[in-house]
Amino acid sequence: MIIIGEKINGTIPSVKKAIEARDEAFIRSLAIKQAEAGADYIDVCAGTAPALEVETLKWLMDIVQDAVDKPLCIDSPNPETIEQVFQYAQKPGIINSVSEEGNKCEIIFPLIEGTDWQVIALTCDDNGIPKDVETRVDIAKRMIEKAQKYGIKNERIHIDPLVIALSTDNDSVRKFVGTIESLKKLYPDVKVTSGLSNISFGMPLRKVINQNFLTIAVFAGMDSAIMDPCNREMITTLYAAEALAGRDRFCRRFSNAYRKKIIG
Ligand code: THG
């Protein structure tokens, strides 16, 4: 699993406070903790008003890149913001995200043409998030075909099927799994990603729901996860799920992580 560490996000109250106080040490430690816990990419999201977003994101990017060697996942709903901060990235990472809303693809795809950047593509458009699998897959197809015109190969694209809270759609997980299955049949090389916490909105014991959702998503073939790599229970669930899904040869990663070391 490709792990995208989610903790540097201005919508989290403690991070919002740190951004407002320009508390560099706090952000730095979040970057280091996530890198040490196994994050492959560090998501940076300003979560501020658009007027402050470019300056805030640049500040976050500079701190993270100074603290760790991991590539960034630049998280903003505004393609113009991404366009402006892109130059401050020291190495290729992931753009989070495009969708079929407005002209997002038309701004972002030329930006990453001829680079090694990857992109998360959300399956929504000007009509919002579709309720059914077919429309999600249609939107994904349109974005994948557009990307091809810019030489962006399928393996650089992470489709995010935008899982809806289970409390508002009883079939949410089934639709998520169905979308992964259809996409992988059409485009075996395309990646699928997801956040893990939307599923449990409005429910008690959210941790349990999130962990079990992760297990199902791993089994369905999800390639990357936007998650908290410092959450030990979640990482244990991930390792166990990968072993159970046959994604951990000889269960080596799981065993190395959890078998008591026998010395002597
Ligand atoms: N898809 C894509 N991008 C995304 C999301 C997605 N970016 C934002 C969001 N969803 C993913 N990021 C977060 C960040 C923090 C939390 C949830 C999602 C969060 N954090 C708690 C905290 O830090 O206090 C608890 C974390 C925990 O212990 O697990 O809730 O869906 N493309």
py3Dmol code that shows the C-alpha trace and the ligand (Angstrom):
import py3Dmol

protein = """\
ATOM      1  CA  MET A   1       0.000   0.000   0.000  1.00  0.00           C
ATOM      2  CA  ILE A   2       1.185   3.453  -0.829  1.00  0.00           C
ATOM      3  CA  ILE A   3       0.628   5.519   2.326  1.00  0.00           C
ATOM      4  CA  ILE A   4      -0.205   9.216   2.018  1.00  0.00           C
ATOM      5  CA  GLY A   5       0.170  10.776   5.487  1.00  0.00           C
ATOM      6  CA  GLU A   6      -2.847  13.011   6.148  1.00  0.00           C
ATOM      7  CA  LYS A   7      -1.913  14.820   9.359  1.00  0.00           C
ATOM      8  CA  ILE A   8      -0.739  18.174   7.981  1.00  0.00           C
ATOM      9  CA  ASN A   9      -4.196  19.452   7.202  1.00  0.00           C
ATOM     10  CA  GLY A  10      -5.482  22.883   8.236  1.00  0.00           C
ATOM     11  CA  THR A  11      -8.961  21.460   8.819  1.00  0.00           C
ATOM     12  CA  ILE A  12      -7.605  19.606  11.910  1.00  0.00           C
ATOM     13  CA  PRO A  13      -8.023  22.093  14.822  1.00  0.00           C
ATOM     14  CA  SER A  14      -4.498  21.661  16.285  1.00  0.00           C
ATOM     15  CA  VAL A  15      -2.948  22.133  12.825  1.00  0.00           C
ATOM     16  CA  LYS A  16      -5.147  25.169  12.130  1.00  0.00           C
ATOM     17  CA  LYS A  17      -3.829  26.724  15.366  1.00  0.00           C
ATOM     18  CA  ALA A  18      -0.235  25.925  14.427  1.00  0.00           C
ATOM     19  CA  ILE A  19      -0.730  27.503  10.989  1.00  0.00           C
ATOM     20  CA  GLU A  20      -2.222  30.650  12.492  1.00  0.00           C
ATOM     21  CA  ALA A  21       0.641  30.912  15.016  1.00  0.00           C
ATOM     22  CA  ARG A  22       3.184  29.988  12.296  1.00  0.00           C
ATOM     23  CA  ASP A  23       4.398  27.270  14.669  1.00  0.00           C
ATOM     24  CA  GLU A  24       7.070  25.718  12.496  1.00  0.00           C
ATOM     25  CA  ALA A  25       8.192  23.149  15.107  1.00  0.00           C
ATOM     26  CA  PHE A  26       4.687  21.633  15.327  1.00  0.00           C
ATOM     27  CA  ILE A  27       4.401  21.118  11.555  1.00  0.00           C
ATOM     28  CA  ARG A  28       7.965  19.827  11.385  1.00  0.00           C
ATOM     29  CA  SER A  29       7.298  17.196  14.026  1.00  0.00           C
ATOM     30  CA  LEU A  30       4.132  16.034  12.213  1.00  0.00           C
ATOM     31  CA  ALA A  31       6.211  15.550   9.065  1.00  0.00           C
ATOM     32  CA  ILE A  32       8.961  13.630  10.876  1.00  0.00           C
ATOM     33  CA  LYS A  33       6.528  11.422  12.845  1.00  0.00           C
ATOM     34  CA  GLN A  34       4.656  10.466   9.675  1.00  0.00           C
ATOM     35  CA  ALA A  35       7.839   9.759   7.710  1.00  0.00           C
ATOM     36  CA  GLU A  36       9.173   7.599  10.553  1.00  0.00           C
ATOM     37  CA  ALA A  37       5.831   5.759  10.751  1.00  0.00           C
ATOM     38  CA  GLY A  38       6.128   4.778   7.090  1.00  0.00           C
ATOM     39  CA  ALA A  39       4.363   7.483   5.069  1.00  0.00           C
ATOM     40  CA  ASP A  40       5.421   7.382   1.404  1.00  0.00           C
ATOM     41  CA  TYR A  41       4.041  10.877   0.703  1.00  0.00           C
ATOM     42  CA  ILE A  42       3.217  13.756   3.045  1.00  0.00           C
ATOM     43  CA  ASP A  43      -0.122  15.435   2.287  1.00  0.00           C
ATOM     44  CA  VAL A  44      -0.155  19.190   2.812  1.00  0.00           C
ATOM     45  CA  CYS A  45      -3.502  20.983   2.954  1.00  0.00           C
ATOM     46  CA  ALA A  46      -3.802  24.622   4.047  1.00  0.00           C
ATOM     47  CA  GLY A  47      -7.530  24.518   4.727  1.00  0.00           C
ATOM     48  CA  THR A  48      -7.584  28.314   4.682  1.00  0.00           C
ATOM     49  CA  ALA A  49      -9.527  30.898   2.701  1.00  0.00           C
ATOM     50  CA  PRO A  50      -8.306  30.971  -0.927  1.00  0.00           C
ATOM     51  CA  ALA A  51      -6.664  34.386  -0.415  1.00  0.00           C
ATOM     52  CA  LEU A  52      -4.261  32.920   2.157  1.00  0.00           C
ATOM     53  CA  GLU A  53      -3.913  29.491   0.608  1.00  0.00           C
ATOM     54  CA  VAL A  54      -0.868  29.951  -1.642  1.00  0.00           C
ATOM     55  CA  GLU A  55       1.211  31.583   1.068  1.00  0.00           C
ATOM     56  CA  THR A  56       0.148  28.996   3.676  1.00  0.00           C
ATOM     57  CA  LEU A  57       0.797  26.021   1.414  1.00  0.00           C
ATOM     58  CA  LYS A  58       4.232  27.342   0.459  1.00  0.00           C
ATOM     59  CA  TRP A  59       5.028  27.730   4.156  1.00  0.00           C
ATOM     60  CA  LEU A  60       3.909  24.154   4.872  1.00  0.00           C
ATOM     61  CA  MET A  61       5.777  22.765   1.848  1.00  0.00           C
ATOM     62  CA  ASP A  62       9.027  24.488   2.826  1.00  0.00           C
ATOM     63  CA  ILE A  63       8.877  23.096   6.374  1.00  0.00           C
ATOM     64  CA  VAL A  64       8.035  19.542   5.294  1.00  0.00           C
ATOM     65  CA  GLN A  65      10.733  19.481   2.607  1.00  0.00           C
ATOM     66  CA  ASP A  66      13.299  20.762   5.071  1.00  0.00           C
ATOM     67  CA  ALA A  67      12.296  18.161   7.684  1.00  0.00           C
ATOM     68  CA  VAL A  68      11.986  14.970   5.611  1.00  0.00           C
ATOM     69  CA  ASP A  69      12.950  13.493   2.228  1.00  0.00           C
ATOM     70  CA  LYS A  70       9.455  12.261   1.378  1.00  0.00           C
ATOM     71  CA  PRO A  71       7.666  13.700  -1.633  1.00  0.00           C
ATOM     72  CA  LEU A  72       4.605  15.882  -1.102  1.00  0.00           C
ATOM     73  CA  CYS A  73       0.964  15.312  -1.870  1.00  0.00           C
ATOM     74  CA  ILE A  74      -0.317  18.828  -2.587  1.00  0.00           C
ATOM     75  CA  ASP A  75      -3.916  18.925  -1.362  1.00  0.00           C
ATOM     76  CA  SER A  76      -6.110  21.771  -2.595  1.00  0.00           C
ATOM     77  CA  PRO A  77      -9.503  22.019  -4.270  1.00  0.00           C
ATOM     78  CA  ASN A  78      -8.231  25.049  -6.231  1.00  0.00           C
ATOM     79  CA  PRO A  79      -6.226  24.264  -9.378  1.00  0.00           C
ATOM     80  CA  GLU A  80      -4.937  27.847  -9.524  1.00  0.00           C
ATOM     81  CA  THR A  81      -3.424  27.415  -6.053  1.00  0.00           C
ATOM     82  CA  ILE A  82      -1.715  24.190  -7.119  1.00  0.00           C
ATOM     83  CA  GLU A  83      -0.428  25.918 -10.246  1.00  0.00           C
ATOM     84  CA  GLN A  84       1.160  28.649  -8.119  1.00  0.00           C
ATOM     85  CA  VAL A  85       2.789  26.451  -5.455  1.00  0.00           C
ATOM     86  CA  PHE A  86       3.927  23.711  -7.858  1.00  0.00           C
ATOM     87  CA  GLN A  87       7.278  25.460  -8.466  1.00  0.00           C
ATOM     88  CA  TYR A  88       8.174  25.177  -4.756  1.00  0.00           C
ATOM     89  CA  ALA A  89       8.139  21.364  -4.763  1.00  0.00           C
ATOM     90  CA  GLN A  90      11.673  19.969  -4.784  1.00  0.00           C
ATOM     91  CA  LYS A  91      10.743  16.648  -6.347  1.00  0.00           C
ATOM     92  CA  PRO A  92       7.785  15.010  -8.063  1.00  0.00           C
ATOM     93  CA  GLY A  93       4.938  13.995  -5.777  1.00  0.00           C
ATOM     94  CA  ILE A  94       1.162  13.769  -6.078  1.00  0.00           C
ATOM     95  CA  ILE A  95      -1.346  16.485  -6.982  1.00  0.00           C
ATOM     96  CA  ASN A  96      -4.485  16.096  -4.833  1.00  0.00           C
ATOM     97  CA  SER A  97      -6.645  16.578  -6.818  1.00  0.00           C
ATOM     98  CA  VAL A  98      -8.443  17.010 -10.114  1.00  0.00           C
ATOM     99  CA  SER A  99     -12.009  16.058 -10.991  1.00  0.00           C
ATOM    100  CA  GLU A 100     -14.393  16.694 -13.857  1.00  0.00           C
ATOM    101  CA  GLU A 101     -15.543  19.844 -12.059  1.00  0.00           C
ATOM    102  CA  GLY A 102     -14.907  23.019 -14.072  1.00  0.00           C
ATOM    103  CA  ASN A 103     -11.537  23.147 -15.814  1.00  0.00           C
ATOM    104  CA  LYS A 104      -9.422  21.352 -13.195  1.00  0.00           C
ATOM    105  CA  CYS A 105      -7.985  18.728 -15.557  1.00  0.00           C
ATOM    106  CA  GLU A 106      -7.291  21.371 -18.199  1.00  0.00           C
ATOM    107  CA  ILE A 107      -5.157  23.334 -15.709  1.00  0.00           C
ATOM    108  CA  ILE A 108      -3.392  20.465 -13.922  1.00  0.00           C
ATOM    109  CA  PHE A 109      -2.666  18.009 -16.741  1.00  0.00           C
ATOM    110  CA  PRO A 110      -0.515  20.439 -18.787  1.00  0.00           C
ATOM    111  CA  LEU A 111       1.314  21.340 -15.548  1.00  0.00           C
ATOM    112  CA  ILE A 112       2.450  17.729 -14.995  1.00  0.00           C
ATOM    113  CA  GLU A 113       2.926  16.813 -18.654  1.00  0.00           C
ATOM    114  CA  GLY A 114       6.449  15.465 -19.205  1.00  0.00           C
ATOM    115  CA  THR A 115       7.130  15.135 -15.447  1.00  0.00           C
ATOM    116  CA  ASP A 116       7.002  12.213 -13.008  1.00  0.00           C
ATOM    117  CA  TRP A 117       4.184  13.802 -11.015  1.00  0.00           C
ATOM    118  CA  GLN A 118       1.175  11.674 -10.158  1.00  0.00           C
ATOM    119  CA  VAL A 119      -2.371  12.914  -9.743  1.00  0.00           C
ATOM    120  CA  ILE A 120      -5.416  11.980  -7.685  1.00  0.00           C
ATOM    121  CA  ALA A 121      -8.580  12.206  -9.769  1.00  0.00           C
ATOM    122  CA  LEU A 122     -11.895  12.399  -7.911  1.00  0.00           C
ATOM    123  CA  THR A 123     -14.927  10.837  -9.560  1.00  0.00           C
ATOM    124  CA  CYS A 124     -17.167  13.887  -9.388  1.00  0.00           C
ATOM    125  CA  ASP A 125     -18.218  16.577 -11.846  1.00  0.00           C
ATOM    126  CA  ASP A 126     -20.351  19.711 -11.972  1.00  0.00           C
ATOM    127  CA  ASN A 127     -23.331  17.593 -10.863  1.00  0.00           C
ATOM    128  CA  GLY A 128     -21.545  16.545  -7.652  1.00  0.00           C
ATOM    129  CA  ILE A 129     -20.701  13.026  -6.461  1.00  0.00           C
ATOM    130  CA  PRO A 130     -22.608  10.377  -8.420  1.00  0.00           C
ATOM    131  CA  LYS A 131     -24.661   7.850  -6.447  1.00  0.00           C
ATOM    132  CA  ASP A 132     -24.017   4.924  -8.774  1.00  0.00           C
ATOM    133  CA  VAL A 133     -20.994   2.934  -9.922  1.00  0.00           C
ATOM    134  CA  GLU A 134     -21.559   3.507 -13.666  1.00  0.00           C
ATOM    135  CA  THR A 135     -21.403   7.306 -13.510  1.00  0.00           C
ATOM    136  CA  ARG A 136     -18.306   7.160 -11.303  1.00  0.00           C
ATOM    137  CA  VAL A 137     -16.584   4.873 -13.804  1.00  0.00           C
ATOM    138  CA  ASP A 138     -17.683   7.102 -16.725  1.00  0.00           C
ATOM    139  CA  ILE A 139     -16.168  10.163 -15.043  1.00  0.00           C
ATOM    140  CA  ALA A 140     -12.953   8.232 -14.321  1.00  0.00           C
ATOM    141  CA  LYS A 141     -12.788   7.123 -17.975  1.00  0.00           C
ATOM    142  CA  ARG A 142     -13.131  10.704 -19.191  1.00  0.00           C
ATOM    143  CA  MET A 143     -10.288  11.876 -16.926  1.00  0.00           C
ATOM    144  CA  ILE A 144      -8.023   8.935 -17.848  1.00  0.00           C
ATOM    145  CA  GLU A 145      -8.580   9.596 -21.550  1.00  0.00           C
ATOM    146  CA  LYS A 146      -7.895  13.313 -21.120  1.00  0.00           C
ATOM    147  CA  ALA A 147      -4.691  12.482 -19.228  1.00  0.00           C
ATOM    148  CA  GLN A 148      -3.546  10.267 -22.100  1.00  0.00           C
ATOM    149  CA  LYS A 149      -3.564  13.308 -24.379  1.00  0.00           C
ATOM    150  CA  TYR A 150      -0.916  14.834 -22.119  1.00  0.00           C
ATOM    151  CA  GLY A 151       1.169  11.654 -22.035  1.00  0.00           C
ATOM    152  CA  ILE A 152       0.157  10.936 -18.430  1.00  0.00           C
ATOM    153  CA  LYS A 153       0.297   7.152 -18.088  1.00  0.00           C
ATOM    154  CA  ASN A 154      -2.356   5.258 -16.158  1.00  0.00           C
ATOM    155  CA  GLU A 155       0.025   4.265 -13.380  1.00  0.00           C
ATOM    156  CA  ARG A 156       0.453   7.986 -12.553  1.00  0.00           C
ATOM    157  CA  ILE A 157      -3.292   8.351 -11.938  1.00  0.00           C
ATOM    158  CA  HIS A 158      -4.946   7.512  -8.609  1.00  0.00           C
ATOM    159  CA  ILE A 159      -8.723   7.418  -9.016  1.00  0.00           C
ATOM    160  CA  ASP A 160     -10.531   8.388  -5.791  1.00  0.00           C
ATOM    161  CA  PRO A 161     -14.079   6.979  -5.960  1.00  0.00           C
ATOM    162  CA  LEU A 162     -15.126   9.344  -3.123  1.00  0.00           C
ATOM    163  CA  VAL A 163     -16.650   6.967  -0.630  1.00  0.00           C
ATOM    164  CA  ILE A 164     -19.873   8.320   0.882  1.00  0.00           C
ATOM    165  CA  ALA A 165     -20.752   7.966   4.583  1.00  0.00           C
ATOM    166  CA  LEU A 166     -22.299   4.574   5.252  1.00  0.00           C
ATOM    167  CA  SER A 167     -24.869   6.259   7.493  1.00  0.00           C
ATOM    168  CA  THR A 168     -26.285   8.094   4.458  1.00  0.00           C
ATOM    169  CA  ASP A 169     -25.907   5.326   1.850  1.00  0.00           C
ATOM    170  CA  ASN A 170     -26.290   1.734   2.943  1.00  0.00           C
ATOM    171  CA  ASP A 171     -24.536   0.471  -0.218  1.00  0.00           C
ATOM    172  CA  SER A 172     -21.620   2.880  -0.005  1.00  0.00           C
ATOM    173  CA  VAL A 173     -18.928   0.217   0.489  1.00  0.00           C
ATOM    174  CA  ARG A 174     -20.433  -2.103  -2.127  1.00  0.00           C
ATOM    175  CA  LYS A 175     -20.409   0.771  -4.629  1.00  0.00           C
ATOM    176  CA  PHE A 176     -16.817   1.575  -3.707  1.00  0.00           C
ATOM    177  CA  VAL A 177     -15.782  -2.038  -4.287  1.00  0.00           C
ATOM    178  CA  GLY A 178     -17.802  -2.178  -7.526  1.00  0.00           C
ATOM    179  CA  THR A 179     -16.075   0.961  -8.798  1.00  0.00           C
ATOM    180  CA  ILE A 180     -12.622  -0.520  -8.059  1.00  0.00           C
ATOM    181  CA  GLU A 181     -13.546  -3.769  -9.840  1.00  0.00           C
ATOM    182  CA  SER A 182     -14.864  -2.007 -12.968  1.00  0.00           C
ATOM    183  CA  LEU A 183     -11.904   0.363 -13.136  1.00  0.00           C
ATOM    184  CA  LYS A 184      -9.314  -2.400 -12.755  1.00  0.00           C
ATOM    185  CA  LYS A 185     -11.003  -4.422 -15.498  1.00  0.00           C
ATOM    186  CA  LEU A 186     -10.878  -1.471 -17.896  1.00  0.00           C
ATOM    187  CA  TYR A 187      -7.505  -0.077 -16.790  1.00  0.00           C
ATOM    188  CA  PRO A 188      -5.386  -2.648 -14.908  1.00  0.00           C
ATOM    189  CA  ASP A 189      -2.567  -0.123 -14.401  1.00  0.00           C
ATOM    190  CA  VAL A 190      -4.620   2.714 -12.996  1.00  0.00           C
ATOM    191  CA  LYS A 191      -4.320   3.191  -9.229  1.00  0.00           C
ATOM    192  CA  VAL A 192      -7.221   3.554  -6.813  1.00  0.00           C
ATOM    193  CA  THR A 193      -7.003   5.648  -3.650  1.00  0.00           C
ATOM    194  CA  SER A 194      -9.289   6.756  -0.833  1.00  0.00           C
ATOM    195  CA  GLY A 195      -9.464   8.571   2.452  1.00  0.00           C
ATOM    196  CA  LEU A 196     -10.516   6.187   5.206  1.00  0.00           C
ATOM    197  CA  SER A 197     -12.575   8.299   7.564  1.00  0.00           C
ATOM    198  CA  ASN A 198     -15.508   9.518   5.427  1.00  0.00           C
ATOM    199  CA  ILE A 199     -17.079   6.075   5.591  1.00  0.00           C
ATOM    200  CA  SER A 200     -17.845   6.342   9.331  1.00  0.00           C
ATOM    201  CA  PHE A 201     -19.274   9.890   9.552  1.00  0.00           C
ATOM    202  CA  GLY A 202     -22.255   9.969  11.881  1.00  0.00           C
ATOM    203  CA  MET A 203     -21.512   6.580  13.454  1.00  0.00           C
ATOM    204  CA  PRO A 204     -20.259   5.512  16.879  1.00  0.00           C
ATOM    205  CA  LEU A 205     -17.026   3.499  17.155  1.00  0.00           C
ATOM    206  CA  ARG A 206     -15.679   5.184  14.051  1.00  0.00           C
ATOM    207  CA  LYS A 207     -12.261   3.579  14.497  1.00  0.00           C
ATOM    208  CA  VAL A 208     -13.718   0.099  14.162  1.00  0.00           C
ATOM    209  CA  ILE A 209     -15.663   1.030  11.043  1.00  0.00           C
ATOM    210  CA  ASN A 210     -12.593   2.696   9.494  1.00  0.00           C
ATOM    211  CA  GLN A 211     -10.393  -0.336  10.207  1.00  0.00           C
ATOM    212  CA  ASN A 212     -12.853  -2.789   8.737  1.00  0.00           C
ATOM    213  CA  PHE A 213     -13.395  -0.542   5.719  1.00  0.00           C
ATOM    214  CA  LEU A 214      -9.623  -0.529   5.181  1.00  0.00           C
ATOM    215  CA  THR A 215      -9.607  -4.338   5.211  1.00  0.00           C
ATOM    216  CA  ILE A 216     -12.334  -4.469   2.560  1.00  0.00           C
ATOM    217  CA  ALA A 217     -10.611  -1.781   0.455  1.00  0.00           C
ATOM    218  CA  VAL A 218      -7.286  -3.656   0.575  1.00  0.00           C
ATOM    219  CA  PHE A 219      -9.015  -6.863  -0.478  1.00  0.00           C
ATOM    220  CA  ALA A 220     -10.758  -5.011  -3.327  1.00  0.00           C
ATOM    221  CA  GLY A 221      -7.379  -3.834  -4.640  1.00  0.00           C
ATOM    222  CA  MET A 222      -6.970  -0.273  -3.390  1.00  0.00           C
ATOM    223  CA  ASP A 223      -3.403   0.899  -4.161  1.00  0.00           C
ATOM    224  CA  SER A 224      -2.963   3.983  -1.985  1.00  0.00           C
ATOM    225  CA  ALA A 225      -4.558   5.275   1.215  1.00  0.00           C
ATOM    226  CA  ILE A 226      -4.805   8.787   2.620  1.00  0.00           C
ATOM    227  CA  MET A 227      -4.440   7.945   6.292  1.00  0.00           C
ATOM    228  CA  ASP A 228      -2.731   8.601   9.614  1.00  0.00           C
ATOM    229  CA  PRO A 229       0.394   6.404   9.539  1.00  0.00           C
ATOM    230  CA  CYS A 230       0.957   7.124  13.248  1.00  0.00           C
ATOM    231  CA  ASN A 231      -2.283   5.337  14.117  1.00  0.00           C
ATOM    232  CA  ARG A 232      -0.863   1.968  15.197  1.00  0.00           C
ATOM    233  CA  GLU A 233      -4.177   0.121  15.146  1.00  0.00           C
ATOM    234  CA  MET A 234      -4.831   1.286  11.607  1.00  0.00           C
ATOM    235  CA  ILE A 235      -1.359   0.197  10.462  1.00  0.00           C
ATOM    236  CA  THR A 236      -1.821  -3.201  12.129  1.00  0.00           C
ATOM    237  CA  THR A 237      -5.136  -3.552  10.302  1.00  0.00           C
ATOM    238  CA  LEU A 238      -3.399  -2.594   7.056  1.00  0.00           C
ATOM    239  CA  TYR A 239      -0.624  -5.171   7.490  1.00  0.00           C
ATOM    240  CA  ALA A 240      -3.083  -7.903   8.467  1.00  0.00           C
ATOM    241  CA  ALA A 241      -5.367  -7.064   5.527  1.00  0.00           C
ATOM    242  CA  GLU A 242      -2.481  -7.110   3.068  1.00  0.00           C
ATOM    243  CA  ALA A 243      -1.382 -10.524   4.346  1.00  0.00           C
ATOM    244  CA  LEU A 244      -4.957 -11.862   4.141  1.00  0.00           C
ATOM    245  CA  ALA A 245      -5.375 -10.474   0.625  1.00  0.00           C
ATOM    246  CA  GLY A 246      -2.191 -12.177  -0.553  1.00  0.00           C
ATOM    247  CA  ARG A 247      -0.405  -8.857  -0.905  1.00  0.00           C
ATOM    248  CA  ASP A 248       2.397  -9.713   1.554  1.00  0.00           C
ATOM    249  CA  ARG A 249       4.607 -12.534   0.216  1.00  0.00           C
ATOM    250  CA  PHE A 250       5.029 -15.271   2.829  1.00  0.00           C
ATOM    251  CA  CYS A 251       3.354 -12.800   5.245  1.00  0.00           C
ATOM    252  CA  ARG A 252       6.873 -11.484   5.679  1.00  0.00           C
ATOM    253  CA  ARG A 253       6.017  -7.862   6.430  1.00  0.00           C
ATOM    254  CA  PHE A 254       3.367  -8.843   8.947  1.00  0.00           C
ATOM    255  CA  SER A 255       5.619 -11.370  10.671  1.00  0.00           C
ATOM    256  CA  ASN A 256       8.622  -9.054  10.759  1.00  0.00           C
ATOM    257  CA  ALA A 257       6.496  -6.330  12.304  1.00  0.00           C
ATOM    258  CA  TYR A 258       4.779  -8.400  14.978  1.00  0.00           C
ATOM    259  CA  ARG A 259       6.608 -11.672  15.690  1.00  0.00           C
ATOM    260  CA  LYS A 260       8.550 -11.491  18.936  1.00  0.00           C
ATOM    261  CA  LYS A 261      12.210 -11.533  18.101  1.00  0.00           C
ATOM    262  CA  ILE A 262      13.810 -14.751  19.404  1.00  0.00           C
ATOM    263  CA  ILE A 263      17.371 -13.957  20.432  1.00  0.00           C
ATOM    264  CA  GLY A 264      20.117 -16.554  20.928  1.00  0.00           C
TER     265      GLY A 264
END
"""
ligand_1 = """\
32
THG
N -9.623 12.077 -0.706
C -8.615 12.869 -1.165
N -8.042 13.814 -0.394
C -8.482 14.015 0.869
C -9.510 13.216 1.401
C -10.088 12.221 0.576
N -7.898 14.985 1.645
C -8.481 15.341 2.909
C -9.113 14.145 3.607
N -9.937 13.400 2.703
C -8.028 13.243 4.127
N -7.348 13.871 5.225
C -7.765 13.779 6.554
C -7.015 14.439 7.511
C -7.339 14.304 8.851
C -8.415 13.533 9.234
C -9.185 12.897 8.291
C -8.845 13.016 6.931
C -8.749 13.339 10.677
N -7.766 13.376 11.584
C -7.964 13.212 12.997
C -6.885 14.018 13.701
O -5.769 14.087 13.225
O -7.217 14.578 14.747
C -7.879 11.754 13.459
C -6.852 10.888 12.753
C -6.783 9.437 13.241
O -6.416 9.208 14.409
O -6.992 8.496 12.438
O -9.872 13.098 11.045
O -11.019 11.470 0.973
N -8.194 12.679 -2.420
"""
view = py3Dmol.view(width=600, height=400)
view.addModel(protein, "pdb")
view.setStyle({"model": 0}, {"cartoon": {"style": "trace"}})
view.addModel(ligand_1, "xyz")
view.setStyle({"model": 1}, {"stick": {}})
view.zoomTo()
view.show()
